[in-house]
Amino acid sequence: MGQKSDGARKGWLTTFCVGNVGYELMYEFYKNFENFFLTEICAFSTAVTTGITTAMNAFKVFLTPAVGVTIDKDPFKARDKHTPWIIGMPVFLGLAFILMAWGAWKGGGGTVFVLLMYIIFQTFAPFLSNGYRSAIPSMAKNSNEASFLAAGVNTGSNIGRVLAGIIAPVIMVKMSADGINEDAQGFFWAVVVSTILAVIVYWISAYAVKKTIRPDRIRSARQAVGDAAGRAKSSALTIGDIFKQVFTDKNIMIPFLFGVFLIFRTFVVAPTAPYYYSYVVGDMLQYATFSTATNVAGVIAVIVGPLFLVKVAKNNLKATMLLFTACCIATHLALLVVGHDQNWFLITMTLGNFFYQCCSVLIFTAFVNAVDVSELRQRKLGKKDVASGTAMSLHWTAVMVAQVLGVFVRNIGLSLAGYQGADTVATAQFADGLIKMYAYVPTIFLVLAFITVCFYNLTPEYMKQVHAELDPLREADAAEMLKDK
């Protein structure tokens, strides 16, 4: 009976991970076509487009932690603080996305209307990603489940990217006015289809949260009555409590900083790879092989990384992240020797992306461990609430910071390598400069990531002690909740 129950639970945990397919179908689809939408469909200049996207990304760096605080304040007072966002936000964002595409197609409301929908879509997207991902600490019973969920969510991302890359372009062409060339009409129908699919998978994911969330993370009947009578305020987290709990906690800030330094790599390597194949190889068609190989390596990595952590490293997260980071550094430095050979460049960067994704998936485990330690600390102070929403929002904040930093640094790197826009000539000097940029720029930030992990002290032995104290407290809360029913 226990095995059957465990199997059913793992099935529902897997189902939860499907939600991230929806995120990529909606947000990744738009991100891939953002420049195309703003320049080709909305007819904005390149300068205006750059200004809009840069300003929005910089704004989201500061917005994302505030979103986490909002989730932790639990404004809906529902059964749990996650599912309202997972159920409602895909519909709200999808509607904004559809209206934005409709405005560009039909001219409804003009440029101001399209920009308003764009701002709404971009501003509220973190509520969906954080509302969804912050459920992981509330669902995971231990670090193994946290690693399983992290791997599943990242696998969902990769599947969603593949689907977005197939579905969106096909519909944009087939549903266009002439059925041959993509246009605003085709873009609109691609948005409609992607949004419907995203809502469906998110709603399925929300049901999986209901089936797997730990009982101690559910609002009990007694608490609901207390809220209605205004008697639960003393134990609720204030904004000051949330900021203190998260931003003064070394265990939470270490994976955040590690994430910034690690994820920086992807905003340098991926966007500049076309320059390598255009100016060094001289054949842009070879870029498709590069993109496929690195993405396949990423899918394999999100499975191998957690398995390696559990089976080989015996849950020694620090040692595992140090190992994978060091391997990633080695692949970039190897480019100084083999970077001019396109085959070795492909092999080296594929391995680099494998080790990068292995590290990336383990960041979730680091955050969940930190949240568990924080929860035990809070319980010893007589409080049960933990700022998991704000803590997990720092993962997405790390992505935003890395993106802003990566765009700035990579443009400087390209300039130093000798890139001069449309006037660039494929010379041996430029090829050498480009390869040195690939070797040195990511390595500098990866070394900072390596140094950051050296200060991570949540060992397997310490986490066992934490759960030896924490799990009985959670079970007691669950038993109390059953009494309330």
C-alpha positions in Angstrom: 0.0 0.0 0.0 2.9 2.3 0.9 4.6 1.7 -2.4 1.4 2.4 -4.3 1.0 5.6 -2.4 4.6 6.6 -3.1 4.1 5.8 -6.8 1.0 8.0 -6.9 2.8 10.8 -5.2 5.7 10.7 -7.6 3.2 10.7 -10.5 1.5 13.9 -9.1 4.9 15.5 -8.6 5.8 14.8 -12.2 2.4 16.2 -13.3 3.2 19.4 -11.4 6.3 19.9 -13.6 4.2 20.0 -16.7 3.2 23.5 -15.6 6.6 24.9 -16.8 5.8 23.7 -20.3 3.0 26.2 -20.2 5.3 29.0 -19.1 7.6 28.4 -22.0 4.7 28.2 -24.4 3.6 31.6 -23.4 6.6 33.6 -22.1 9.4 31.9 -24.0 7.4 32.1 -27.2 7.0 35.9 -26.7 10.7 36.3 -25.6 11.8 34.5 -28.8 9.7 36.8 -31.0 9.9 40.0 -28.9 12.2 41.9 -31.2 10.2 40.7 -34.3 6.9 41.7 -32.7 8.1 45.2 -31.6 10.0 46.0 -34.8 8.2 44.2 -37.6 4.6 44.1 -36.4 4.5 47.2 -34.2 7.0 49.0 -36.5 9.1 50.4 -33.6 12.6 51.4 -34.4 15.5 49.4 -33.2 16.5 52.1 -30.8 13.0 52.3 -29.3 12.8 48.5 -29.1 16.1 48.3 -27.3 15.1 51.1 -24.9 11.8 49.4 -24.1 13.2 46.0 -23.5 16.2 47.2 -21.4 14.0 49.4 -19.2 11.5 46.5 -18.6 14.2 44.0 -17.8 15.9 46.4 -15.3 12.5 47.1 -13.7 11.9 43.4 -13.2 15.1 43.1 -11.3 13.5 45.1 -8.5 10.0 43.9 -9.1 10.6 40.2 -8.7 11.5 40.1 -5.0 8.4 42.3 -4.4 6.3 39.7 -6.2 7.7 37.1 -3.8 6.7 39.2 -0.8 3.2 39.6 -2.2 2.9 35.8 -2.6 4.1 35.3 1.0 1.5 37.8 2.3 -1.1 35.4 0.9 -3.6 38.0 -0.2 -6.2 35.4 -1.4 -6.2 33.4 1.9 -6.9 30.3 -0.1 -6.2 26.6 0.8 -2.6 27.3 0.0 -0.7 30.5 -1.1 0.4 29.1 -4.5 -2.6 27.7 -6.4 -4.5 31.0 -6.8 -1.5 32.3 -8.8 -1.1 29.1 -10.8 -4.8 29.0 -11.7 -5.6 32.7 -12.2 -2.4 34.3 -13.6 -2.2 32.2 -16.8 -5.7 33.5 -17.7 -4.9 37.1 -16.9 -1.5 37.0 -18.7 -3.0 35.1 -21.6 -5.7 37.7 -22.0 -3.1 40.6 -22.0 -1.0 38.6 -24.5 -4.0 38.1 -26.8 -5.1 41.7 -26.6 -1.6 42.9 -27.3 -1.4 40.7 -30.5 -5.0 41.7 -31.4 -4.1 45.4 -31.1 -1.1 45.0 -33.3 -3.2 43.1 -35.9 -6.4 45.1 -35.9 -4.9 48.4 -34.8 -7.4 48.4 -31.8 -6.4 51.3 -29.5 -3.3 52.1 -31.5 0.3 52.0 -30.2 -0.6 53.2 -26.7 -2.9 50.2 -26.3 -0.3 47.7 -27.5 2.3 49.2 -25.2 -0.1 49.0 -22.3 -0.8 45.3 -22.9 2.9 44.7 -23.3 3.7 46.4 -20.0 0.9 44.5 -18.2 2.1 41.2 -19.7 5.8 41.8 -18.7 5.0 43.2 -15.3 2.7 40.3 -14.1 4.7 37.5 -15.7 6.9 37.1 -12.4 3.7 36.5 -10.5 3.1 33.4 -12.5 6.7 32.0 -12.5 7.1 32.8 -8.7 3.7 31.6 -7.7 4.4 28.3 -9.5 8.0 27.8 -8.4 7.5 28.8 -4.8 5.3 25.7 -4.5 8.3 23.5 -4.6 9.4 24.0 -0.9 5.8 23.5 0.1 5.5 20.2 -1.7 9.0 18.6 -1.2 9.2 16.4 1.9 13.0 16.1 1.6 15.9 17.1 -0.5 15.5 14.2 -2.9 12.0 15.3 -3.8 13.3 18.9 -4.1 15.9 17.6 -6.6 13.3 15.6 -8.4 11.0 18.6 -8.8 13.9 20.9 -9.8 14.9 18.4 -12.6 11.2 18.0 -13.7 10.7 21.8 -13.8 13.8 22.3 -15.9 12.9 19.4 -18.2 9.5 21.0 -18.6 11.3 24.2 -19.6 13.3 22.4 -22.3 10.2 20.6 -23.6 8.3 23.9 -23.6 11.0 25.7 -25.6 11.0 22.9 -28.2 7.2 23.1 -28.5 7.3 26.9 -28.7 9.9 26.7 -31.4 7.8 24.4 -33.4 4.2 25.5 -32.8 4.6 29.3 -33.0 6.4 29.6 -36.3 4.2 27.1 -38.0 1.0 28.8 -36.9 2.4 32.3 -37.6 2.8 31.2 -41.3 -0.2 28.9 -41.8 -2.6 31.3 -40.2 -1.2 34.5 -41.8 -3.2 36.5 -44.4 -1.5 34.8 -47.4 -0.5 31.5 -45.7 3.0 32.0 -46.8 4.7 34.8 -44.8 4.3 35.5 -41.1 2.4 38.6 -40.3 0.3 40.2 -37.4 -2.7 37.9 -38.2 -0.5 34.8 -37.9 1.1 36.1 -34.8 -2.3 36.7 -33.2 -3.5 33.1 -33.8 -0.1 31.7 -32.6 -0.7 33.6 -29.4 -4.2 32.3 -29.0 -3.2 28.6 -29.4 -0.1 29.0 -27.1 -2.2 30.7 -24.5 -4.9 28.0 -24.5 -2.3 25.2 -24.2 -0.5 27.2 -21.4 -3.7 27.6 -19.4 -4.6 23.9 -19.7 -1.2 22.6 -18.5 -1.1 25.2 -15.6 -4.5 24.1 -14.4 -3.4 20.5 -14.4 -0.3 21.5 -12.5 -2.5 23.4 -9.9 -4.4 20.2 -9.3 -1.1 18.4 -8.7 -0.2 20.9 -6.1 -3.5 20.1 -4.3 -2.6 16.4 -4.3 1.0 16.7 -3.1 1.3 19.8 -0.9 2.5 19.0 2.6 -0.3 19.1 5.1 1.5 21.7 7.2 1.4 24.1 4.3 -2.4 24.0 4.1 -4.5 26.6 5.8 -6.4 24.7 8.5 -10.1 25.3 9.3 -9.2 26.9 12.6 -6.8 29.4 10.9 -9.5 30.3 8.3 -12.0 31.0 11.1 -9.3 33.0 12.9 -8.7 35.1 9.8 -12.3 35.8 9.4 -12.6 37.0 12.9 -9.4 39.0 12.5 -7.5 37.0 15.1 -4.5 35.6 13.0 -2.6 38.8 12.5 -0.1 38.4 15.3 1.4 35.2 13.8 1.3 36.4 10.2 4.5 37.6 8.5 4.9 41.3 8.1 6.9 42.8 5.2 9.7 43.5 7.6 9.7 39.9 8.8 9.8 38.7 5.2 12.8 40.9 4.2 14.7 40.1 7.3 14.0 36.4 7.0 15.3 36.3 3.4 17.8 39.0 2.8 19.8 38.5 6.0 19.9 34.7 5.5 23.3 33.6 4.2 21.9 30.2 3.2 19.4 31.9 0.8 21.8 34.6 -0.5 24.5 32.2 -1.5 22.4 30.3 -4.1 21.1 33.7 -5.3 24.6 35.0 -5.9 25.7 31.7 -7.3 22.7 31.9 -9.7 23.6 35.4 -10.9 27.2 34.4 -11.7 26.3 31.1 -13.2 23.3 32.2 -15.3 25.3 35.1 -16.7 27.0 32.6 -18.9 23.8 31.8 -20.9 23.3 35.5 -21.8 26.8 35.7 -23.3 27.2 32.3 -25.0 23.8 31.7 -26.6 23.2 35.1 -28.2 26.7 35.4 -29.6 27.0 31.9 -31.0 25.6 33.1 -34.4 28.6 35.4 -34.7 31.0 32.5 -34.4 29.2 30.6 -37.1 28.9 33.6 -39.3 32.4 35.1 -39.0 34.6 32.2 -37.9 33.0 29.2 -39.6 31.4 31.1 -42.4 28.2 28.9 -42.5 25.2 30.0 -40.4 23.4 26.7 -41.2 25.9 25.0 -38.8 24.4 27.0 -36.0 21.3 24.8 -36.1 23.6 21.8 -35.2 25.1 23.8 -32.4 21.6 24.8 -31.0 20.3 21.2 -31.2 23.4 19.7 -29.6 23.5 22.1 -26.7 19.7 21.9 -26.0 19.9 18.0 -26.0 22.8 18.2 -23.6 20.7 20.5 -21.4 17.8 18.0 -21.3 20.2 15.1 -20.4 21.8 17.3 -17.7 18.6 18.1 -15.8 18.2 14.3 -15.4 21.9 13.4 -14.7 22.6 16.3 -12.3 20.1 15.3 -9.6 20.9 11.6 -10.0 24.6 12.3 -9.6 23.8 14.4 -6.5 21.8 11.6 -4.8 23.5 8.4 -6.1 27.2 9.4 -6.4 27.7 12.5 -4.2 25.3 11.3 -1.4 23.5 14.6 -1.3 26.7 16.6 -0.9 25.4 19.6 -2.7 28.4 21.8 -2.2 30.9 19.3 -3.6 28.6 18.6 -6.6 28.1 22.3 -7.5 31.9 22.9 -7.1 32.7 19.9 -9.4 30.2 20.9 -12.1 31.3 24.6 -12.0 34.9 23.6 -12.3 34.1 21.4 -15.3 32.2 24.3 -16.9 35.2 26.6 -16.4 37.5 24.0 -18.0 35.4 23.8 -21.1 35.6 27.6 -21.6 39.3 27.8 -21.1 39.8 24.8 -23.5 38.5 27.1 -26.3 41.8 28.9 -26.1 43.3 25.7 -27.5 40.6 24.2 -29.7 38.2 27.1 -30.4 39.2 27.7 -34.0 38.2 24.2 -35.0 34.4 24.2 -35.5 34.0 20.5 -34.5 35.9 20.9 -31.3 34.1 24.2 -30.6 30.8 22.3 -30.9 31.9 19.5 -28.6 33.4 21.8 -26.0 30.4 24.1 -25.9 28.0 21.1 -25.7 29.9 19.8 -22.7 29.9 23.3 -21.3 26.2 23.5 -21.5 25.8 20.1 -20.0 27.8 21.1 -16.9 26.1 24.5 -16.8 22.6 22.9 -16.8 23.7 20.3 -14.1 24.6 23.3 -11.9 21.5 25.2 -12.8 19.1 22.5 -11.8 20.8 22.1 -8.4 20.2 25.8 -7.5 16.6 24.8 -6.7 17.8 22.2 -4.2 20.0 24.9 -2.6 17.0 27.2 -2.2 14.7 24.5 -0.8 17.4 23.5 1.7 17.7 27.1 2.8 13.9 27.4 3.1 13.8 24.3 5.3 16.5 25.7 7.6 14.7 29.0 7.8 11.4 27.3 8.6 12.9 25.4 11.5 14.4 28.6 12.8 11.0 30.3 12.6 9.3 27.5 14.4 11.8 27.7 17.2 10.8 31.4 17.5 7.1 30.3 17.8 6.2 31.1 14.1 5.1 28.7 11.4 5.1 31.0 8.4 8.2 30.9 6.1 8.8 33.3 3.3 9.2 30.6 0.6 7.7 32.8 -2.0 10.3 35.6 -1.5 13.1 33.1 -1.2 12.2 31.2 -4.4 11.6 34.5 -6.2 15.3 35.2 -5.8 16.0 32.5 -8.4 14.1 34.4 -11.0 15.7 37.7 -9.7 19.1 36.1 -10.4 18.0 35.4 -13.9 16.9 39.0 -14.4 20.2 40.4 -12.9 22.2 38.0 -15.0 20.3 39.1 -18.1 20.8 42.8 -17.6 24.5 42.2 -16.8 25.0 39.8 -19.6 23.5 42.1 -22.3 25.8 44.9 -21.1 29.0 42.8 -20.8 28.6 40.8 -24.0 28.2 44.0 -26.1 31.5 45.3 -24.5 33.1 41.9 -25.3 31.9 42.0 -28.9 33.3 45.5 -29.3 36.6 44.6 -27.8 36.7 41.5 -30.1 36.4 43.8 -33.1 32.8 43.6 -34.0 31.6 46.7 -35.9 28.0 45.8 -36.8 27.2 45.5 -40.5 30.8 46.7 -41.3 32.4 43.7 -39.6 34.8 41.7 -41.8 35.6 38.0 -41.1 39.3 38.2 -40.3 41.6 36.0 -38.3 42.0 38.8 -35.7 38.2 39.1 -35.2 37.9 35.3 -34.9 40.7 35.2 -32.3 39.0 38.0 -30.4 35.7 36.3 -30.4 37.1 33.0 -29.1 38.9 34.8 -26.3 35.6 36.5 -25.4 34.0 33.0 -25.1 36.9 31.8 -23.1 37.5 34.6 -20.6 34.2 36.5 -20.0 32.1 33.5 -18.8 35.1 32.1 -16.9 35.4 35.3 -14.8 31.8 35.0 -13.6 32.0 31.2 -13.3 35.1 31.6 -11.0 33.0 34.0 -8.9 30.2 31.3 -8.8 32.8 28.8 -7.6 34.1 31.1 -4.9 30.5 31.8 -3.7 29.7 28.1 -3.3 32.8 27.7 -1.1 30.8 29.5 1.6 27.8 27.1 1.4 27.6 25.2 4.6 24.4 23.1 4.5 26.0 19.7 4.6 24.0 16.4 4.2 24.7 15.7 7.9 23.4 19.1 9.0 20.2 18.8 6.8 19.5 15.4 8.4 19.6 17.1 11.8 17.3 19.8 10.5 14.8 17.3 9.2 15.0 15.2 12.4 13.6 18.3 14.2 11.5 19.7 11.5 9.6 16.7 10.2 7.9 15.8 13.5 6.8 19.4 13.8 5.3 19.3 10.4 3.6 15.9 11.1 2.1 17.4 14.3 0.7 20.3 12.3 -0.8 17.9 9.8 -2.4 15.8 12.6 -3.8 19.0 14.2 -5.2 20.1 10.8 -7.0 16.7 10.5 -8.6 17.3 13.9 -9.9 20.6 12.7 -11.6 18.9 9.8 
